[in-house]
């Protein structure tokens, strides 16, 4: 039986996101969590603090970045 794919949200330096450090069962769930945070609590943060990468757990046990939610990479006017 194949293990279920896991995703996590990370800061741009590759460390687990300080607020959203939790496992996600799908890339869609991770995207929703990232976008919700970026459009809410994350609005109070600088762009470098708000930027988030979505990572997937590889079969070798390491994390690989697969996407950056665009709403989390934009500066607030």
N, C-alpha and C positions, 0 to 999 in steps of 0.2 A: 504494500500500500504506500502510495506516495505521500510524503509529508505535505501539509498545507503551506502554501507560500505566505511568508510574513513580510510586512512592510513596516517601516518606522519613519518618523520625521526627524530630520537632522538640521543642525545649524550649518552654515556654509563652510565651517572648518571641519565638518565631518563628525563632530560630537553629537550625541543625542540632543534633540531640541530641549531646552531647559524647562519648557512648560508642557509640551506635547509628547513627552517621552513615554510612549505606550505602543504595544504591538497593534497592527491593523491587519485585518484578514484580506483586504483588497486594496488595490491602488486607488479605487474610487473612494473608499472610506477614508483613506489617508488624505486625499485631495480635499474632500469635504471638510475634514477637521482643520487642515491647513488654511483653507480659504475662509472658514468661519472665524478662526483666530485672527488672521491677518486683517479681516474687515471689522473686527471688534477690538479686543484687548490689544492686538498688535498695532493698531493705529497709533498708539501712544509711544511706540518704539521707533528707533532710528531704522533706516533701511537695512543696515548691516545686522541689526538684531531681529528684524522682521523676516529677512530672507530665509527661506526654508527649502531644503531638498528632500525629496522622497527617495528612500533607499529600500532595496529588496535584499533579503537574506539569501545568499547564494548557497549552493550545495556544499561548498567548502567551509561554510560557517562565517564568511566575511560579508560585510555590507557593501552594496554597490548602488551608487546614485543612478536613478532612472528618470527622474523628472524634477523640474522646478516649477511650482505653481506660479503662473505669471502675475496673479494678483498680489503675491507676496514679494515680488521683486520690483514693484513700482514705487516711486517716491510719492508721497502725499502732497498735493499742491497746497 
